[in-house]
Amino acid sequence: MPGPLVVNDSVVIPETELAWRFSRSSGPGGQGVNTTDSRVELTFDVESSTALPPALKARALERLDGPTITIAASEYRSQLRNREAAEHRLAQRIREAIAPPPKRRRPTKPGRGAVERRIAAKKHRSDVKRLRRDP
């Protein structure tokens, strides 16, 4: 999977800024588990990256736990599939970190019709309960 990591339309991380580590995966896997380095660790240093503009870098550093992101993937038996999973998770994590903040909610009051419907429903419920009582 060599090549740049596409995060979104405007952010592409070059392959040189990604650090890969491979190791043996734990758990079941048959005969190949002791010989295959299928576990993948993908590390990206946000602080020293040239792929992110300064504003997005500041936003990402503010939202992330530290200046680097490390993703470990070992859920597949194949190193290639684990590499794909790690790249996908890293791209998703960066997308969430550089996303613009949500718009602030503007407080509003309920409309007159909504207030009238609410009060009519309360009166109806009150009448139902009143009619259930013994005379």
C-alpha positions in Angstrom: 0.0 0.0 0.0 2.8 2.5 -0.6 1.8 5.9 -1.6 0.3 9.0 -0.1 -2.6 8.8 2.4 -5.6 10.7 1.2 -7.5 12.2 4.2 -9.9 14.4 2.3 -10.0 16.6 -0.9 -7.6 19.1 0.5 -5.3 17.1 2.7 -3.0 14.4 1.4 -0.2 13.0 3.7 2.9 12.0 1.8 4.3 8.5 2.4 7.5 9.9 3.9 5.6 11.3 6.9 4.1 7.9 7.8 6.2 5.5 10.0 5.3 1.8 9.8 6.3 -1.0 12.3 5.5 -4.6 11.9 5.5 -7.3 14.5 4.0 -10.7 15.3 0.4 -10.7 16.1 -1.0 -12.4 19.2 -3.8 -14.8 19.4 -4.9 -17.7 17.2 -3.7 -18.0 13.6 -2.5 -21.5 12.9 1.0 -22.4 11.8 1.7 -18.9 10.3 1.2 -17.0 13.5 4.7 -17.6 14.7 6.4 -16.7 11.5 4.4 -13.8 10.0 4.8 -10.2 11.0 1.1 -9.4 10.4 0.6 -6.8 13.2 0.9 -3.2 11.9 1.6 0.0 13.8 1.2 3.2 11.8 2.6 6.4 13.4 2.0 10.0 12.1 3.6 13.0 13.7 1.1 15.9 13.5 3.5 18.5 14.9 6.2 18.1 12.3 3.9 17.4 9.3 4.1 19.6 6.2 0.8 18.2 4.8 -1.4 20.1 7.2 -1.9 23.9 6.9 -1.1 25.8 10.1 -4.8 26.3 11.1 -5.7 22.7 10.7 -2.5 21.6 12.4 -3.4 23.8 15.4 -6.9 22.4 15.5 -5.7 18.8 15.3 -3.1 19.3 18.1 -5.8 20.9 20.3 -8.2 17.9 19.8 -5.7 15.0 19.9 -4.1 13.5 23.0 -0.5 14.3 21.9 1.6 15.4 18.9 1.7 11.9 17.4 -1.0 9.5 16.4 -0.3 5.7 16.6 -2.7 3.2 15.1 -2.3 -0.5 15.7 -4.1 -3.1 13.6 -3.9 -6.8 14.1 -7.5 -8.0 13.5 -6.6 -9.7 10.1 -4.2 -12.5 9.4 -2.8 -10.7 6.4 -0.3 -7.9 6.8 -1.7 -6.2 3.7 -5.3 -6.1 5.2 -3.9 -4.8 8.5 -2.0 -2.0 6.6 -5.3 -1.1 4.9 -7.2 -1.1 8.2 -4.5 1.1 9.9 -4.5 3.6 7.0 -8.3 3.8 7.0 -8.4 4.4 10.8 -5.6 7.0 10.7 -7.4 8.9 7.9 -10.6 8.8 9.9 -8.9 10.0 13.0 -7.3 12.9 11.2 -10.6 13.8 9.5 -12.2 14.0 12.9 -9.4 16.1 14.4 -9.3 18.7 11.6 -13.1 18.9 11.1 -14.5 22.4 11.7 -16.4 22.9 14.9 -20.1 22.4 14.8 -22.3 25.5 14.4 -23.5 26.9 17.6 -27.2 26.4 18.4 -29.2 29.6 18.3 -31.7 29.4 21.2 -35.3 29.8 20.1 -38.7 29.9 21.8 -41.5 27.5 20.8 -44.1 29.0 18.5 -47.6 30.0 19.5 -49.1 26.9 17.9 -46.8 24.5 19.7 -47.6 26.1 23.0 -51.4 25.9 22.3 -51.1 22.3 21.3 -49.1 21.4 24.4 -51.7 23.1 26.7 -54.6 21.5 24.9 -53.0 18.1 25.3 -52.5 18.8 29.0 -56.1 19.8 29.4 -57.3 16.7 27.5 -55.2 14.5 29.8 -56.5 16.2 32.8 -60.1 15.7 31.6 -59.4 12.0 31.0 -58.1 11.6 34.6 -61.0 13.6 36.1 -63.6 11.4 34.4 -62.0 8.3 35.8 -62.6 9.5 39.4 -65.5 8.3 41.5 -68.3 10.9 41.8 
